[in-house]
Amino acid sequence: MATKYGGYMGRVCMVDLSTGKVCDYPWSDEERRLFIGGKTMAAKILGDNIAKDTKPLSEENMLVITTGPFTGTGTPSSSRFNISTLSPQTGIITSSNCGGNFGYYLKKAGFDALIIKGRAKAPLWLEIHNNSFKFHDARDLWGMNTGKVQEALDEVIKTRNGKARKNGKIVIGPAGENMVRYASIVSNERLAGRGGTGAVMGYKNLKAVTVSGNHEIQVHDRKKLDKLNKSWFKYLKSHPLTGDQLPRLGTAGLVSTMQMRGQLSTKNYNYGQYDDFEKVNGELLAEEFNIVNKGCLSCPIKCARTVEVNGKAVKGPELETLGLLGGGILNSDMYSILKWNYELDELGMDSISAASTLAYAMEANEKGLWDNGLAFGQTDEISQVFDDIAHRRGIGDELANGSKWLSEKYGGKEFAIHSKGLELAAYEPRRSVGLGLGYAVSNRGGCHLNGGYMVLLEGLSLNVDQQNPHGKPDFTVMFQDLMEAVSSCGQCLFTTYAFFPAPLISHPNSWYTKAFCKSVPYLGPVLRALNTFPQVACIHIPVLFNQSIALHHVTGMPVTFGSFFKAGKRGYTLERHINTRFGISRKDDSLPSRLTDEPQIKGDEKTKVPLEPMKSVYYAARGWTGDGIPKPKTLKKLNLDGLASYEDACKMFAEEKEGE
Ligand code: SF4
């Protein structure tokens, strides 16, 4: 193995679809230590290889598929893998953390990551088994939905080998083939949903990749890791969020709380409450539609719902889909949402962007800006509209470009609900101003998780004042960095919910919970010290935050909570540093004016997002300039000063082209 660290297979492979060449990509132990894996590793690889004029749909763009050191080691909720690329939706870096089993089997094949560049001349699929790479004609698979193509691939593999072979798959559906800007990549029933990863795969004429193998995944200290995992599973199962709320209601369980707090996007974010929310909430989903809870590999939380659509057991919707295809378009029919959710998965399309684009189109029609036949509350034709988007037929061809593109063509930028071109999830930020900041500054565009998920404190689990901006920028920085580090290990972000001690959550009216919530606006300076000097926390935080301990047991690296936190900070800053190559700065960390200029409650000026002042504090907490550019000394502190600048990257590409 080409690494001294456990948890890694020690190899990264690169496939060039234009030439059919396969080679090892150099990745050192120093890079493993600094960039861990997952999205941070992917950002480093992209940062070293893409120039400022690289287009998302081009041979030069890469799909970088990474695992983390936890993937496949038995650590809770750690079957995750990540896909990063330049997004056709936003033009900047996007990353998607996905369940399914592809990550596990990629490691079984002997690789920590797979880089795909170039473009095949005709549709193909790639079969990787241990060290063998085979390219197969995929013309007979082209056009198939994501479920059908995964079944077909299993059949082909079985026929070729005379018996079934356990494998992991990533595939695209018609939306990816037709380069819908928000097409997803699918693995089992899970999606690398956001930012149009599926369109990049479609552009490359790559219908699917299968991986399998029989390599052992070694860890540094199996005995200590098993002991830790045992108590960690137990803790997650006992926590009110990861052991009760998520298993019992899934993410859909948040609908009712959001309604109560005025955070449930309704009628394209015109309002924060939906009168019929009880017809489309998590409680109803659990009581009347959920057949059984499902989960990703090695996950004690099992947050996924299973529902019946047309007599078939399929994956149920998440909160974002339920909110945006429910109150978001004034639809109170639960079954229709289950059906559309399934159809969108089968077409290989991000339900958040699809639903939000639809809501924009309905409002544009209502306001007389675009005569498209779509209207709030009219849902009979929605299945057909989604199919038309995936196949780029009729108005579907324009809807396939997303709400930013549409608002630039038809007007209505104030109600095209996106940031940097990526549509927002179902949380209404005017009643969660910290999340409003997070949506705006998030590296991949309007993403609640990449934005730090402050709404968890602002009403979903704790009662921190939703409208008070003080303290929120520093909390946002801390949560973004910790989630970045957890994600880079290959672990699901839902495990971080257990970071909040159980009594805080289960006793909302206790003096200590109230005291904590009231103290948040004053904690900024304390967190600022930690955000500036993360390494001073040279301790572990057992039970609440086992990740840093686990990273040591898995890899053997010297790790503390502080160095773990710093690694997350490094990853987050790295993505920003790369995005500045594409012109991203303060002006792009924005929200539509509906959310920043129009109070949600008429006459109550506090119910809008005070974005600009929060951004200034946020940039200072990150060590960025007032324009949102990481300062050279910040880059140096995070060991990012040696990263190829965009000038270097441009030069590198020019030399490569000359060489050809
Ligand atoms: S919490 Fe849910 S999404 Fe995360 S690993 Fe478990 S089942 Fe998968």
Boltz pocket constraint, residues with backbone or C-beta under 6 A from the ligand:
constraints:
  - pocket:
      binder: B
      contacts: [[A, 77], [A, 78], [A, 99], [A, 294], [A, 295], [A, 296], [A, 297], [A, 299], [A, 300], [A, 301], [A, 302], [A, 303], [A, 304], [A, 492], [A, 493], [A, 494]]
      max_distance: 6.0
